[in-house]
Amino acid sequence: MGQITQSFTKQTIQKMKESYQNCLENAPQGAIFRARTKNAVITAYNSGKVLFQGAKPEVEIENWDTDGLQMKNKASKNTASKIYHPPQSLFLSSHIGSDESGTGDYFGPITTCAVYVNAEQIELLKEMGIQDSKKITDNTIELLSKGLVELNIPYSLMILHNEKYNVLQSRGWSQGKMKTMLHHAVIERLLDKIGDAPYDGILIDQFCDPSIYLKHLGTEGKKLADKTYFMTKAESYSIAVAAGSVIARASFVKEMDRLSEMVGFDLLKGASQKVDQLAAEVIRAKGETVLPKIAKVHFANTEKARRYL
């Protein structure tokens, strides 16, 4: 379960409360409102900070303008979702799939990977056991990732290390924008790598509405590649996205091991209370200045860790 804290204007928080009117719950002390959606529990505080906590907190954050004006137009979002939904035939054809790992984890970076799979390789990868990385253990993921590399499956991998992540976040980049630019970068690199190899489409595991993805690209002067599609839980349908999720996860696990060795603690995955307590231990031993090197400091875990000191 992930949790992200972000500041909004009072006007936006009021708009949020109105928008979530049908899913409000009793608010805790010091909070303006609390609402529960299928993606996250949203708690807005008098300080202007809003805590998004749940399976997909970034989805709820991306519903709102970062400058705090109003909820984005749902009608246009729904239209964009239909336009960019992949055809069923894509899953059995040569295509590119892109996925990421580490977005809901307090410790560790975000890793993103795009993979090109030729139609003739699909059955082989299925027989290898390539599937959604969330359904397999980290040990198995490491073996599968090595197997993909040994097969010379074309891929592009990028790691957004914590220090750079925290700098971008401090500059106003949402996690959604970071992921957008990461996906865009690995796909561009992979397209260069495969050259003239035929492909019927590019499928991105959807973490925000396509209209928001396009907006993020536009702010950096980038354009969506031709034949790009979006789909939630794409790794369950596309072997290319599943392969991307495996390589991205294997990279994330490797980075977690590296950071653990660097800081002298076995860093935990996720964003649970145990993570809060471990963060407090790290602060006591190393000082809070170490956190930007190993954690996503804007997560609510940072503030919760301070309460244990």
URJOZI-V841908 format. One record per backbone hydrogen bond with DSSP energy under -1.0 kcal/mol. NH is the residue of the N-H (numbers start at 1). CO is the residue of the C=O. If there is no record, write none. Layout:
# URJOZI-V841908
nh | co
NH | CO
NH | CO
This chain:
# URJOZI-V841908
nh | co
2 | 54
4 | 52
6 | 50
8 | 48
13 | 9
14 | 10
15 | 11
16 | 12
17 | 13
18 | 14
19 | 15
20 | 16
21 | 18
23 | 20
25 | 34
31 | 28
32 | 44
33 | 44
35 | 42
36 | 23
37 | 40
41 | 53
42 | 35
43 | 51
44 | 33
45 | 49
46 | 30
48 | 45
50 | 6
51 | 43
52 | 4
53 | 41
54 | 2
56 | 39
61 | 57
62 | 58
63 | 60
64 | 61
65 | 70
68 | 65
72 | 63
77 | 73
78 | 74
79 | 75
80 | 76
81 | 77
82 | 78
83 | 79
84 | 80
85 | 82
90 | 87
91 | 88
92 | 89
93 | 90
95 | 117
96 | 201
97 | 115
98 | 203
99 | 113
101 | 111
106 | 270
108 | 294
110 | 160
111 | 101
112 | 158
113 | 99
114 | 156
115 | 97
116 | 154
117 | 95
121 | 118
125 | 121
126 | 122
127 | 123
128 | 124
130 | 125
135 | 132
136 | 133
141 | 137
142 | 138
143 | 139
144 | 140
145 | 141
146 | 142
147 | 143
148 | 144
149 | 145
150 | 146
151 | 147
152 | 149
153 | 148
156 | 114
158 | 112
160 | 110
161 | 159
165 | 161
166 | 162
167 | 163
168 | 164
169 | 165
170 | 166
171 | 167
172 | 169
173 | 168
178 | 174
179 | 175
180 | 176
181 | 177
182 | 178
183 | 179
184 | 180
185 | 181
186 | 182
187 | 183
188 | 184
189 | 185
190 | 186
191 | 187
192 | 188
193 | 189
194 | 190
195 | 191
197 | 194
200 | 94
202 | 227
203 | 96
204 | 229
205 | 98
206 | 231
212 | 209
213 | 209
214 | 210
215 | 211
216 | 212
217 | 213
218 | 214
219 | 215
220 | 217
221 | 218
222 | 217
229 | 202
230 | 84
231 | 204
234 | 231
236 | 233
237 | 234
238 | 234
242 | 238
243 | 239
244 | 240
245 | 241
246 | 242
247 | 243
248 | 244
249 | 245
250 | 246
251 | 247
252 | 248
253 | 249
254 | 250
255 | 251
256 | 252
257 | 253
258 | 254
259 | 255
260 | 256
261 | 257
262 | 258
263 | 259
264 | 260
265 | 260
267 | 265
276 | 272
277 | 273
278 | 274
279 | 275
280 | 276
281 | 277
282 | 278
283 | 279
284 | 280
285 | 281
286 | 282
287 | 283
290 | 287
291 | 288
293 | 290
294 | 291
295 | 291
296 | 106
297 | 295
299 | 296
302 | 299
304 | 300
305 | 301
306 | 302
308 | 305
309 | 306
